[in-house]
Amino acid sequence: MPIPTGSPGVGRSLLRDDVYRRLRDAIVDGTFAPGEQLRDGELAEWLGVSRTPIREALLRLATSGLVVAVPGRSTTVTAIDAQAARDARDVIAAMHALAARGVAGALSTDDLDRMRAANSRFAAALRSGDVDAAHAADEELHGIPVSALGNRALESVVEHFDPLVRRAERQRFSSAGESSVELHERLIDRLAAGDAEGASAVAFDIWHTLPDGE
């Protein structure tokens, strides 16, 4: 397994969640490709931690469908499953629709401004072809209503299924990006206006702008 170079370790005080996020992101962004075998020792050396949080993170990734783990044998990055990604997308869409309905009219001016700023960065990243920056801005924008709602069960569902959707998204993100910019603007406007049903409908539609299929 080729370990990325030039990426600093994160220190031995790294929390389990941080290890999980680093490995999750490396799979989502393609650093670790489908079919690649992940070895505890190499990952521990890369992140500068013991094998214990690595093994715990790999088990979490297995429950999300990002890796297949065979205890005592091997852990392998899964292939992208179009049907699994569509199923996860439908769940994610429902969760974001619920969050938008719950916070419409209740977001602070700062929350709305941060969503607008994230959408501006999202649009700029699309124009420059920077997929990583586009995904980061998109994730930040959608995370604001979810965080503002404060529903831990909803947040847990989003955290569980979002990586599957994001991973599949990267293959065809630019094809739906421009329509997403406009939908983001409509979502923010409806949230600001307190239009709960309108905001919920737009939030749901945003997650169905990506074409089906491989």
Disulfide bonds with the S-S distance in Angstrom:
none
